[in-house]
Amino acid sequence: MSVVLGDHLGIHAHNDTERAVANSLAAVKMGVRQIQGTLNGVGERCGNANLITLIPTLMFKKDYADRFEVGVSKEALAKLTQFSRSFDELLNRAPDRHAPYVGAAAFATKAGIHASAILKDPKTYEHVSPDLVGNRRYVLVSDQVGKSNLVSQLKMLGIEADPSDRRLDGLLREVKEREALGYAYEAADAFFSLLATRLLGKVPKFFDVKSFRVMVERRYNAVDELVTIFEAVVKIVIDGEEHMSVAEGNGPVNALDIALRKDLGKYQSEIENLVLMDFKVRILKWRHGGHHACSDREHG
């Protein structure tokens, strides 16, 4: 009879019952020294053991950290969130907001008392510091946020606001009304920052977009090739004067971008070096399990 020692064994766990990570960790406790897994847990059926979750758990949790060397440096681990999200970008899928360690919601809170405790002592609600895995703390702006939390969130975004400023009440109202319409600011700091600075009177108004329209036309060209044409029409008002621009692009976003920048009147010279670098059109998932990819052809 021969005995196979644990350090000669590995585990290859699938996530069919949501236990791939737990089973892998249990195997390590029993002596296994090799874990097979995948980035973000991708794999056949329900996926494989998620290395993005396993690595920091082995490094931070006492049962493992005191006993084992993982071979990952703290500097490398600080890039974990970026690494995980970049992998999802390659797959053209939205990152899991609720993924442990690296998800946008992993270190987020919006309930008033929780947010207040986080601001006083993060350890009251955080099992590890988010910066250790390259993530960040979010005190979310939502219909549950109070004025003190709102001021704290604005401060984190570099926006100074007086708690007695009555315009903050208007900002809270605006957030609640927009959330009721389906807007979400929980992972859209730049969008919320722009909304806040506008309502607090910190953004000058250079022009108004009066209307815009995007048309997608499928037709045969002069050489009898079936082509898709994207055309945008934008009307803006500058100092009471209306400007209308029409442009074609290689996608609806590109067409809108070209049309809007075509004639900004006296501000035209200010945007000569302004470039649309990147945008992402996500895959939409339908109720019955199908997929529909809606995409501009341009990217970058």
Residue pairs with C-beta under 8 A, 6 or more apart in sequence:
5 31
6 30
6 31
6 32
6 33
7 31
7 32
7 33
9 27
9 31
9 32
9 33
9 34
10 32
10 33
10 34
10 35
10 36
11 23
11 24
11 27
11 32
11 34
11 35
11 36
11 49
12 36
12 48
12 49
13 19
13 20
13 21
13 23
13 24
13 27
13 36
13 37
13 48
13 49
14 20
14 43
14 44
14 45
14 46
14 47
14 48
14 49
15 21
15 41
15 43
15 45
15 46
15 47
15 48
15 49
15 50
16 45
16 46
18 46
20 37
20 41
20 47
20 48
20 49
20 50
21 49
21 50
21 53
21 54
21 57
23 49
24 35
24 37
24 49
24 54
25 54
25 57
25 58
25 64
27 35
28 35
28 58
28 64
28 68
29 63
35 49
35 51
35 54
36 48
36 49
37 48
37 49
37 50
37 51
37 54
38 47
38 48
38 49
38 50
38 51
39 50
39 51
39 52
39 83
39 84
39 87
40 50
40 52
40 84
40 87
40 88
40 96
40 99
41 47
41 48
41 49
41 50
41 52
41 53
42 48
42 91
50 99
52 80
52 83
52 84
52 99
52 101
52 102
53 99
53 100
53 101
55 70
55 72
55 77
55 80
56 77
56 80
56 101
56 128
56 132
56 133
57 64
58 64
58 65
58 68
58 70
59 65
59 70
59 72
59 77
60 128
60 132
74 132
77 132
77 133
77 134
78 131
78 132
78 133
78 134
79 134
80 101
80 102
80 133
80 134
80 135
81 101
81 102
81 133
81 134
81 135
82 134
83 134
84 95
84 99
84 102
85 95
85 102
88 94
88 95
89 280
92 280
92 282
92 283
93 282
93 283
94 282
95 102
95 103
95 104
96 103
97 103
97 104
97 105
97 187
98 105
98 106
99 106
100 106
101 128
101 133
101 135
102 133
102 134
102 135
103 135
104 138
104 186
104 187
105 138
105 186
105 187
106 130
106 135
107 126
107 130
107 135
107 136
107 137
107 138
108 137
108 138
108 139
108 140
108 186
109 115
109 118
109 125
109 138
109 139
109 140
110 139
110 140
110 141
110 142
110 144
110 145
110 186
111 144
112 144
112 145
112 146
112 149
114 125
115 139
115 140
115 145
115 146
115 149
115 152
116 148
116 149
117 124
117 125
118 124
118 125
118 126
118 137
118 139
119 139
119 149
119 152
122 129
122 137
126 137
130 136
130 137
138 186
138 187
139 145
139 149
139 152
139 153
139 156
140 153
140 185
140 186
141 150
141 153
141 175
141 185
141 186
141 192
142 175
142 179
142 185
142 186
143 175
143 176
143 179
143 180
145 153
145 172
145 175
147 163
147 168
147 169
147 172
148 163
150 161
150 168
150 171
150 172
151 161
151 163
151 168
153 192
154 160
154 161
154 196
155 161
157 189
157 192
157 193
157 196
159 193
159 196
159 197
159 200
159 202
161 168
161 196
161 200
165 200
167 199
167 200
167 201
168 200
170 199
171 195
171 196
171 199
171 200
174 195
174 199
175 185
175 192
175 195
178 185
179 185
185 191
185 192
185 195
194 203
197 203
206 238
206 264
206 267
207 236
207 237
207 238
207 264
207 265
207 267
208 236
208 237
209 234
209 235
209 236
209 260
210 235
210 236
210 237
210 242
211 234
211 235
212 232
212 233
212 234
212 235
212 256
212 259
212 260
213 232
213 233
214 230
214 231
214 232
214 252
214 255
214 256
215 229
215 230
215 231
215 232
215 233
216 228
216 229
216 230
216 252
217 228
217 229
217 231
218 226
218 227
218 228
218 229
219 226
219 227
219 229
220 226
220 227
221 227
229 248
230 248
230 249
230 250
230 251
230 252
230 254
230 255
230 296
231 246
231 247
231 248
231 255
232 246
232 247
232 248
232 249
232 252
232 255
232 256
232 258
232 259
233 244
233 245
233 246
233 259
234 244
234 245
234 256
234 259
234 260
234 262
235 242
235 243
235 244
236 242
236 243
236 244
236 245
236 260
236 263
236 264
237 243
238 264
238 265
238 266
238 267
239 265
239 266
241 265
243 263
243 264
243 265
245 259
245 260
245 262
245 263
246 259
247 255
247 258
247 259
247 262
248 255
248 258
249 255
249 256
249 257
249 258
249 298
250 296
250 297
250 298
251 295
251 296
251 297
251 298
252 296
253 276
253 279
253 281
253 296
253 298
254 276
254 296
254 298
257 276
261 271
261 274
264 270
264 271
277 300
278 299
278 300
279 296
279 299
280 299
281 293
281 294
281 295
281 296
283 291
283 292
283 293
284 291
284 292
284 293
284 294
285 291
286 292
